[in-house]
Amino acid sequence: MVKLSISALLLCATHLVAGHGYLKSIVVNGQTYMAWQVGQDDYVTPTPERYARKLADNGPVPDFTTKDITCGRGGNIPAARSIELKAGDKVEFVWDQWNSAHSGPVFTYIAQCANNDCKTFKGDTGNFWVKIDQLAYNPSANPPWASDFLRERGAKWSVVVPTGLAPGEYLLRHEILGLHVAGTRMGAQFYPSCTHIRVTQGGSTKLPSGIALPGSYNPDDKDGILVELWRIDQGQVNYTAPGGPVWTGAAPNVNRPGP
Ligand SMILES: *[C@@H]1O[C@H](CO)[C@@H](O)[C@H](O)[C@H]1NC(C)=O
């Protein structure tokens, strides 16, 4: 009886929901950088210095039309550290787990921090977010959905920082979109995260303007957000992921080819 209530309390305290997931670490050039550890870092003093912005829990953003969509629910608080890397380096995102059948696309966006200072940059107003990576649905691949592919390769995903990108501080916004209950309005489940990077060597390429988050994920988008997964799976409708096309200046997708 006592044991039961303690576990119930622990579950409440950590907000961990089975089947969901969060960005746990980032691997660059063989080195592992820790993201915010959901359910642990909140209880550690002094606050651990991480490379990705705090997340309140491992669940989806409750309302993707609010500022929670920018960097996840957790207050969009700048991380203490930035990963130093070069333009053209590969960044591997490692989720704590992704065991659920939350089929959908996987994206990564980049935004340059204003004044090259991510410590003061929120990115929640303005067209800052440039899509540099996307996989969605490929009926001739196995598995067809990108998030299921991410699960099968051990909850990992890679992106290459655009070759020739100008040095400076940027946020990498990596995200899974679960569509399993997306047929209900506002049912689409977005799981974003924001990692701080400092490009120390690169070229002179500046990012174009991108999309605004919040603002660009429309609850009534019947091609990418308000969709019935089974209709797509059965080939009755085509799927077009939200957030627009991948920037032509992005490096090729290194996860697998195809849509
Ligand atoms: C989906 O797109 C393909 C290629 O453009 C097209 O041939 C097909 O008719 C479309 N399917 C539906 C259900 O709209």
The ligand as an SDF file (V2000), in Angstrom:
LIG
                    3D

 14 14  0  0  0  0  0  0  0  0999 V2000
   -0.6240   11.1240  -54.8950 C   0  0  0  0  0  0  0  0  0  0  0  0
    0.4010   11.6790  -55.6790 O   0  0  0  0  0  0  0  0  0  0  0  0
    0.7550   10.9060  -56.8010 C   0  0  0  0  0  0  0  0  0  0  0  0
    1.9550   11.5270  -57.4570 C   0  0  0  0  0  0  0  0  0  0  0  0
    1.7570   12.8940  -57.6750 O   0  0  0  0  0  0  0  0  0  0  0  0
   -0.4440   10.7930  -57.7280 C   0  0  0  0  0  0  0  0  0  0  0  0
   -0.1310    9.9990  -58.8390 O   0  0  0  0  0  0  0  0  0  0  0  0
   -1.6230   10.1840  -56.9680 C   0  0  0  0  0  0  0  0  0  0  0  0
   -2.7660   10.1850  -57.7820 O   0  0  0  0  0  0  0  0  0  0  0  0
   -1.8970   10.9300  -55.6960 C   0  0  0  0  0  0  0  0  0  0  0  0
   -2.8770   10.2100  -54.8950 N   0  0  0  0  0  0  0  0  0  0  0  0
   -3.9570   10.7750  -54.3760 C   0  0  0  0  0  0  0  0  0  0  0  0
   -4.8480    9.8640  -53.5950 C   0  0  0  0  0  0  0  0  0  0  0  0
   -4.2080   11.9510  -54.4980 O   0  0  0  0  0  0  0  0  0  0  0  0
  1  2  1  0
  1 10  1  0
  2  3  1  0
  3  4  1  0
  3  6  1  0
  4  5  1  0
  6  7  1  0
  6  8  1  0
  8  9  1  0
  8 10  1  0
 10 11  1  0
 11 12  1  0
 12 13  1  0
 12 14  2  0
M  END
$$$$
